[in-house]
Amino acid sequence: MADPEFIKIENDGQVARIVLDRPKHNVLDIPMMNELNAELEKIAADDELKCVVITGEGRSFCAGVEVADHAPCNVDAMVATFNRI
């Protein structure tokens, strides 16, 4: 899998740190949530990890879900992807 575009990952063996990195306010869109879910699946499979810290780049942790993803053509995919987190 390619390197994530919207999140940064650090792992020291026991602690994983995920940084949401989608300026301006780290709004979650479907591609970003897919990246986050993929990383969380890897973390869940790693028996050495003891802790996961999720932070946001810049001034905001996260301003919620992308409003455009609430469009009728996207809402089912958005809700399903969000609920996986």
BELLIN-V126230 format. One record per pair of residues at least 6 apart in sequence whose ideal C-beta (glycine too) atoms are under 6 Angstrom apart, sorted by the first residue. I is the first residue (numbers start at 1). J is the second residue. D is the distance in Angstrom with one decimal. If there is no record, write none. Layout:
i: [I	I]
j: [J	J]
d: [D	D]
This chain:
i: [4	6	6	6	7	7	7	7	8	8	9	9	10	13	14	15	16	16	16	17	18	19	19	20	20	20	21	22	25	25	26	26	26	27	27	28	29	29	30	30	30	33	33	37	43	43	56	69]
j: [35	22	32	35	18	20	35	36	19	21	18	39	17	48	50	51	43	49	52	53	54	55	57	26	56	62	57	32	60	63	56	60	62	63	66	65	66	69	69	78	81	81	82	84	49	52	62	78]
d: [4.3	4.6	4.0	5.5	5.6	6.0	5.2	6.0	4.2	5.4	5.9	5.9	4.3	5.8	4.7	4.7	5.2	5.4	4.9	4.7	4.8	5.4	5.4	4.0	4.5	5.6	4.3	5.5	4.0	3.7	4.4	5.6	4.6	5.0	5.1	5.0	3.9	5.8	5.7	5.8	5.4	4.5	6.0	4.8	5.7	5.7	5.5	4.1]
